[in-house]
Amino acid sequence: MTNTTQPIYSSNYLKQYNGNRGIAVCIALSILQSVFFTLRFISRYIKKVPWGVDDTLLVLAAFGCAAQLTASFVALYPAKFGYHYATILMWPDALQKLEIGAKLALVLPVTYLSAVYLIRLSIVATYLRIIQERWQRMACWIVGFLMIVACLATIVPVFIACKPLKAFWNPNMPGAKCIDFNTWFRGAGGASLIFDPMLLAIPIPVIRKLHASTKTKVALAATFATGSIGFVAGIVRFVGYFKYDVVGDASWVAVELLVLTNVELGLYFIAACLFALKPLMILIWTKLGYANTYGAGSYPSQGHVTHIRSPIRPGDSHADGYTDLEGDFIVLVEHPNKMGSHEVVVPGKAVNPSRAEESPC
């Protein structure tokens, strides 16, 4: 005999709401991302850095981040994410809200995956601006290609998640078939995370070969590592997909996962913006009267504000030239050698040999 007894929920359970945290995170990230994005291009303007592929990719990523936060706001307001599924079923417009929520459950993975891979591709493009070793440039191209493949491989299943697709928000349709969404979220999250260690590994051989102090190498490694500060948040989000059931009490659980996803994406975006803030930091430091001491402390220097540049090795196509990051990084390090020039800090863009002399930023 089939048990037709419906679950009985307490009034406290039906009144529970956890959406405020999601709203607060969305507002905070909207402000922070806008500020750092603006500062990045102010810094580029100050240095007059030519527009590059990394800039284009980051602008596209900014649209993706904005779409992600907009969809999150819609999920938390019209779709009423934050209430228990049982609570929404009691409302007169329950079917309408559930349909909106289901459609957003298709949109949010697309905006997230598009934005996070565009940010990573922007970082790869930044590497290609400054890395001259042929095998390392090849590694950048391979990692970039794998990112594009992984992005498409995880986005395409969203559009075939259910047959027909309308069954995603109307599961009672006859003959409807849907994929296992818990498995898909876990797979997409895991595939996304594998690229952060790759991005961290690419610059390591460059840093190890530098004729510089250990402190300088550590400082430069920390600069490159800023591009992956969202990695920890990504791991927490990935664990969350095993902790929560996205199919069960979806409207309640979705807030927890939205917070983790948006924080991860926001950290990645801010990190990508941090790469270009050096010229702005120099300007601010100079205005504050510390122009002759910038770089002191954890970064070894002689007390002068200067470019990060390195001599090109003999035998290179520009053997008499120097390299210049053109303001791409925050770390400022100066190491005069016996000839009065600068020691190797990091490979970069070849410039005219006349620029080899120290010049103020």
ABEGO torsion letter per residue (X at the ends): XBBABBBBBBAAAAABBAAAAAAAAAAAAAAAAAAAAAAAAAAAAAAGBBBBAAAAAAAAAAAAAAAAAAAAAAAABAAGBGBBAAAAAABAAAAAAAAAAAAAAAAAAAAAAAAAAAAAAAAAAAAAAABABAAAAAAAAAAAAAAAAAAAAAAAAAAAABOBAAAAABAABBGBBBBBAAAAAAAAAAAAAAAAAAAAAAAAAAAAABBBBAAAAAAAAAAAAAAAAAAAAAAAAAAAAAABBAABBAAAAAAAAAAAAAAAAAAAAAAAAAAAAAAAAAAAAAAAGAAAABGBEABBBAGBBBBBBBBBBBGBABAABBBBAGGABABBBBBBBAAGBBBBABBBBBBBAAAABBBBX
